[in-house]
Amino acid sequence: MIKLDDLLNSIPPTPTFKGEWASVYFEPMMGSEEQLTIVVAAIGKDGSCRVAPAIRPHVADVMFGAQATAFRNIVNLVSESLEQHLRKSISFYNWIPPVSGVKLSKVRDTSSSDLTGLLRQAVSLTASLAALNLESLEDEEVGDESAEGSRADQWPKLFSQAVIEQHPNFQQFFFRKFEVSETARPAKIFYLSNKVAIN
């Protein structure tokens, strides 16, 4: 049986890593006013910063076809420019985009468990085409631990352990990966059996 008191006592404290994030918007057709989030960036109050593309390469290939390479080059140029600016000034302000049709979003103050958490907020709030893009950043930071939930969120691990204590044969169904296509990163699924998928 799951012990509710143990789960409630394991609620993590309020995040203490303070910082800010912003997204970079790109207008692919001049004058259309259509905007895509192409880059997300975060700065910690400790001076750390990180910039990440917000559109995965295979998504760009599908969206832009023969022009995908040129689009990716723009994304890389913008990423490098913003990262250089952030490392130099530790601020989003006064950044000048290297190409026209690119602009910085409103800068948002927030808190999370770490810098990657700030980037995840940027992605979830502004980049619908990048829902899985930050998994690679998380994998770099937490290695194999990411297979059983990040350090910031221990609930999945605690829940799975409680279930496995009662039903050891369920262990094979927790923290599974499901491959949708060869070009896409496998989906991480909390619990996947022949009858049920829970995420």
N, C-alpha and C positions, 0 to 999 in steps of 0.2 A: 504494500500500500504506500502511496506517496504521502510523505509527511509534510503537510501544509506549513507547519511552523518552520521547518528547515528551509523550505523554499522562500518563505517570507523573510527569514533572517538573511538569506543570500542575495536579497535585492541590492544591486550595486549602489554606491553613494552617487549623489549628483555629480555629473562630470566636472572636473576641475581644470581641464585643459582649455584655456581661453584663447580665442583667436578670431579671425575674420576670413570670409571667403567672398569670392566674386566669380562670375561666369563671363566668358567672352562670347559675344554674339557676332555672327557673320551673315551678311545679306548676299546670298549666292547670285541673285539676279538684281543688278543695280536698279533702284527705283521701285522694286516690287514690295518693299517693306516687310518681306518675309525674313525671318531671322532664325538661324540655327545656332544652338549652343555648340561651339566647337572646342572650347577649352574651359576647364575649371581650375581654380587656383585657391590656395589657402596660405595664410600666414599665422603662425602661433605667436602669442605674446612673448614667448621665449626667443623670438627672432628666427625660428625655423620656417621654411616655406617649401611649398611643393606645387608644381604645375602638372596637369595631366590632360591628355586629349579626351574629349567627351564624345567622340564618334569613333567606333571601332572600325578598323580597316575593311572588314568584309561588308559592313553597313555602307561605307563610302563607295565601295565597288558596286553595290546594288543600286545606290541612289544616283551615282554620277557616271557610271559606265566608263567610257573611254576617257572621261575627264577626271576620273578618280585619283590618278597619280598627281595631277596638278592640284586638286583639292587637298590631298594629304600634304603636299609640299607647303601649301598656305597654312594649314594647321600646324605643321612643324615650325614654320617661320614665326608664326604668332606665339607658339609655346616658348620657343627659345628667347624671343624678344621679351616676353613678360617675365620669364624666369630670371633673365639677366637683370631686369629692372628691380624685381623683388629682392634678389640677393644683394643688390647694390644699395637700395633705399629702404628696404623692409617696410614698404608701403605701396598700396595700389595707386595712390594719387600721382598725377603728372606722367603716367605711362602714355606714350604716344604709339598707337598701333603702327606696325610697319607697312600695312597695306590699307587701301580704302575699303569701305564696306564692313569694317570691323569696329566694334565698340565694346567697352567694358560695362557690365551691369552695375547696379547699385551694390556697394560693399556692405556686407551684413556681419555684424558682431554676433558671436555665438560661442558655445562651449561644447566640448565632446570629450571622448576619452583620449584622443590623440589627433595628429594632423590628418591622418586618413579619414577619421570620423568627420572632420570638417569638410573634406572633399566629398564624402558620401552625402552630406547634407546638400551640397551644391548640386550634385548629380540628381538626387531625388527631387529637388525643388525646381530645377531649371533644365534638365537634359533628358528628355524622354527617350532619346535614341541611345542612351548610354547606361541603361539599367545595370548591366553586368561589367562595365568597363573597369571598375576599380577592384575587381577580384584579383587582378595581377598585382596591384599594389599591396593588397592585404596578404597575398601569398608571400611576397618578398619580406614582409615584416614578421609574420608569425609562422612561416614554414608549415610543417605538418600539422600544427595546432589548428590551422584554419579548417581542417577536415572535420573538426568537432566543435565548431563555433569559435568566434574570436575571444580574446582575453576579456574584452569588454562585456560580453554577453555569455554568462555561464549557465543561463537557464536551460538551453537545449541539452547541454552536457549533464546537468543535474537531473533533468527529467528522464533522459535516456538511461542513465545509471539506475534510477529508481525503478524503471520498467524492467530493465535487464535483470535486476536483483530478483524480481518476482517471476520473470519469464526469460531465462537465458537464451532460449531459441530465437528471440526477437532481435538479438544483437546484429544479425546479418542485415537487417532492414534499415538500421539507422545510418545517417550521414552517407547517403548514396549519391552517385553521379549518374546522370541520364544524358546520353549523347543524342542531340536532336539532328545535327548534321555534321559533316566532316569539317566544314569551315568555321563552325561556331564552337565556342567554349562549352563543354558539357555543363548542364544545369545541375546545381547542387541541391539535393532534396533531403530534408530532415529525416523523413521516414518514407520508404518506398518498398512496398511488397507487391505481390501479384494482384492484390485486390484494392489496396489503399495507397494514396500518395498524400503526404502531409508536409506542408512547408511553413 
